[in-house]
Amino acid sequence: MPWIREIHLEEATGLLKRQLHAAIKRAGRIWNIIQVMSINEMVLKDSIKFYQTIMAGESPLTRSQREMLAVVVSVENNCYY
């Protein structure tokens, strides 16, 4: 199993701390995909913005259709969604 250094909420400062608190506010917890990006706060910030654009930005697909596509891709990749 690979190991990636992570920065947890207790040791986070500045932008990263704000992003981790925002993650808790959005989802009630810090999911692993967020935690694993904690070592690079700008990657985390841009990744969240990209995800928000894909899932909630203007699109010919409805939010439900986008969620369904995300579930299908996760199943195909043997990932929990």
C-alpha positions in Angstrom: 0.0 0.0 0.0 1.5 3.4 -1.0 2.0 6.0 1.7 1.5 9.7 1.0 2.3 12.3 3.7 -0.8 14.2 4.8 -1.4 17.3 6.8 -4.3 16.9 9.2 -6.6 19.6 10.4 -4.9 19.9 13.8 -1.6 20.9 12.1 -3.0 22.9 9.2 -2.6 26.6 8.9 -3.7 29.4 6.6 -5.3 28.5 3.3 -5.1 24.7 4.0 -6.9 25.1 7.3 -9.6 27.2 5.7 -10.0 24.6 2.9 -10.3 21.7 5.4 -12.9 23.5 7.4 -14.8 24.3 4.2 -14.7 20.5 3.4 -16.2 19.7 6.7 -18.9 22.3 6.2 -19.7 20.9 2.7 -19.6 17.2 3.5 -19.6 16.8 7.3 -16.1 15.4 7.2 -12.8 15.4 5.3 -12.9 12.7 2.7 -9.7 10.8 1.8 -9.5 12.5 -1.7 -9.3 15.9 0.1 -6.9 14.7 2.8 -4.5 13.2 0.3 -4.1 16.6 -1.5 -3.4 18.4 1.8 0.3 18.4 1.2 -0.2 20.9 -1.7 -2.9 23.5 -0.7 -3.0 25.1 -4.2 -3.6 21.7 -5.9 -6.4 21.1 -3.4 -7.9 24.6 -4.0 -7.8 24.2 -7.7 -9.1 20.6 -7.6 -12.1 21.7 -5.5 -12.8 24.6 -7.9 -12.6 22.2 -10.9 -14.9 19.7 -9.3 -17.4 22.4 -8.4 -17.3 23.7 -12.0 -17.9 20.2 -13.4 -20.7 19.3 -11.0 -22.5 22.6 -10.5 -21.3 24.9 -13.4 -23.2 25.6 -16.6 -23.7 22.4 -18.6 -26.1 20.8 -21.0 -26.3 17.9 -18.5 -28.4 18.2 -15.4 -26.9 17.8 -11.9 -28.5 14.4 -11.7 -27.0 13.3 -15.0 -23.6 14.4 -13.9 -24.0 12.6 -10.6 -25.0 9.4 -12.4 -22.0 9.6 -14.7 -19.8 10.0 -11.6 -21.3 6.9 -10.1 -20.8 4.9 -13.2 -17.1 5.9 -13.5 -16.5 5.1 -9.9 -18.1 1.6 -10.3 -16.0 1.0 -13.4 -12.9 2.0 -11.5 -13.8 -0.1 -8.5 -14.0 3.0 -6.3 -16.5 3.8 -3.6 -18.5 6.9 -4.5 
